[in-house]
Amino acid sequence: MTILFVCLAVAVGAIGGIRGYQEMDGRAKESTVSNFDRDQKENMTRRYEQAVNILNQLNFAHPDREKTEEAVKLLRDFDDEQVVASLDGACPDAPVLLAYAEAMNQVATYRGHMTNKDVAGDRKLLSIVQDMPQGYKGKLADKIVPFQRLIISMNEEAAKEAKLDKENAKKHAEKLSQGKYGGIHPGDSEDNITAAMGEPVRVNVTQGEGQNLKQYVFNHNGKSIYVYTKDGVVIDVVL
């Protein structure tokens, strides 16, 4: 009987020890996970703040490609919805900032010379901008909203320009078929030459004494046509 009680006591002690170990192990794992989550949150928050600082200093007219690439890299992980959710609002509007960084990175490829036509032909840039939320009022809204409006406006202007070019090309073709050569006259703006005459074979430029002289050379139906301009104004047409 004594031996039986001893065995029972040992068994109870062993079970208690196992349970105690399991509880300690569980607490240790919870602590490890908690520490990992805290470190991850701190790291993500730090990267977010660095990216915000970069984006806040970017110049739309000529954004620095290295800076835009760095901002994209810092925000890349925020593309994961689970990551964003785990941060409990510590990095507000991070997905929108990532989209803005990607759009600015695309703009940077033009090195400050982006035209309406460039915007219309850049499907990646347009896709990013058009997917941005309308009426955005979050982080860096003072930069993101005007940027979004500008890109959309440039795309709309490109569509108008393309329509006008098509109409001018049609008129030009009609004039050529009638033996007319664009109807350019002295006093007309130089900006009207290409629309009326088409693309020149070449343009000869002479600069001197504060004047800008140009000779536009055209070839229509084997006939050479010369249009002369001075400081942006047509001064003579030689058929």
Rosetta blueprint (number, residue, H / E / L):
1 M L
2 T H
3 I H
4 L H
5 F H
6 V H
7 C H
8 L H
9 A H
10 V H
11 A H
12 V H
13 G H
14 A H
15 I H
16 G H
17 G H
18 I H
19 R H
20 G H
21 Y H
22 Q H
23 E H
24 M H
25 D H
26 G H
27 R H
28 A H
29 K H
30 E H
31 S H
32 T H
33 V H
34 S H
35 N H
36 F H
37 D H
38 R H
39 D H
40 Q H
41 K H
42 E H
43 N H
44 M H
45 T H
46 R H
47 R H
48 Y H
49 E H
50 Q H
51 A H
52 V H
53 N H
54 I H
55 L H
56 N H
57 Q H
58 L L
59 N L
60 F L
61 A L
62 H L
63 P L
64 D L
65 R H
66 E H
67 K H
68 T H
69 E H
70 E H
71 A H
72 V H
73 K H
74 L H
75 L H
76 R H
77 D H
78 F H
79 D H
80 D L
81 E H
82 Q H
83 V H
84 V H
85 A H
86 S H
87 L L
88 D L
89 G L
90 A L
91 C L
92 P L
93 D L
94 A H
95 P H
96 V H
97 L H
98 L H
99 A H
100 Y H
101 A H
102 E H
103 A H
104 M H
105 N H
106 Q H
107 V H
108 A H
109 T L
110 Y L
111 R L
112 G L
113 H L
114 M L
115 T L
116 N H
117 K H
118 D H
119 V H
120 A H
121 G H
122 D L
123 R H
124 K H
125 L H
126 L H
127 S H
128 I H
129 V H
130 Q H
131 D H
132 M L
133 P L
134 Q L
135 G L
136 Y L
137 K L
138 G L
139 K L
140 L L
141 A H
142 D H
143 K H
144 I H
145 V H
146 P H
147 F H
148 Q H
149 R H
150 L H
151 I H
152 I H
153 S H
154 M H
155 N H
156 E H
157 E H
158 A H
159 A H
160 K H
161 E H
162 A H
163 K H
164 L H
165 D H
166 K H
167 E H
168 N H
169 A H
170 K H
171 K H
172 H H
173 A H
174 E H
175 K H
176 L H
177 S H
178 Q L
179 G L
180 K L
181 Y L
182 G L
183 G L
184 I L
185 H L
186 P L
187 G L
188 D L
189 S E
190 E H
191 D H
192 N H
193 I H
194 T H
195 A H
196 A H
197 M H
198 G L
199 E L
200 P L
201 V L
202 R E
203 V E
204 N E
205 V E
206 T E
207 Q E
208 G E
209 E L
210 G L
211 Q E
212 N E
213 L E
214 K E
215 Q E
216 Y E
217 V E
218 F E
219 N E
220 H E
221 N L
222 G L
223 K E
224 S E
225 I E
226 Y E
227 V E
228 Y E
229 T E
230 K E
231 D L
232 G L
233 V E
234 V E
235 I E
236 D E
237 V E
238 V E
239 L L
